[in-house]
Amino acid sequence: AIQLTQSPSSLSASVGDRVTITCRASQGINSGLAWYQQKPGKAPKLLIYDASSLESGVPSRFSGSGSGTDFTLTISSLQPEDFATYYCQQFNSYPHTFGPGTKVDIK
Amino acid sequence: QVQLQESGPGLVKPSQTLSLTCTVSGGSISSGSHYWSWIRQPAGKGLEWIGRSYTSGSTNYNPSLKSRVTISVDMSKNQFSLKLSSVTAADTAVYYCARANFRLLHYYMDVWGKGTTVTVSS
């Protein structure tokens, strides 16, 4: 199974900060990667698919990049509603594994 | 606007079978090109992909659970279901159902249920 690692595992940031989260795959997955946002007690929400495509309705401050084994999720200007845990998930091969998550909290 | 809702017992005894249903509203489960998926999350931990079923009955399962899992679609009821046999305490988690929709290259989970907590305990 393909393993995904995320860094950092947690970070503290302020409103307005630029935040970058990294997801690394144990083998190449082309562009078959999604990013989700999850708030406490809620289901995950799809933000980015195919590594860099913004899901409809998601604010443009979210962006994704990368291909192969290294991917990033960037929040250009952190907003209060963005404090959450972010997960990557690969879709290149079964099982469709998730990364361990990155928790973004308030500094 | 398609919505999903999980239902089923909140408590299951060890060695028994966990059975959950996801009801699809706001659209037909048989329309479009979708996979119907299950994901779980133990308390305070990360997400685990369980598997998915296409409306044709074609399925893909997580190998770590494959011998115990069955996912099926009931188009007449606009529902899909999860059965997990021989459960242990390690299967205690919040279980989510989700729709996987085709986006350029793959099927991504774009609509999720709110989740239902299942505890395995005698």
Interface residues (C-beta under 8 A of the other chain):
Chain A: A1 N30 S31 G32 A34 Y36 Q38 K42 A43 P44 K45 L46 Y49 D50 S53 E55 Y87 Q89 F91 N92 Y94 P95 H96 T97 F98 G99 P100 G101
Chain B: I39 G46 L47 E48 W49 G51 N60 Y61 N62 P63 S64 Y96 A98 R103 L104 L105 H106 Y107 Y108 M109 D110 W112 G113 K114 G115
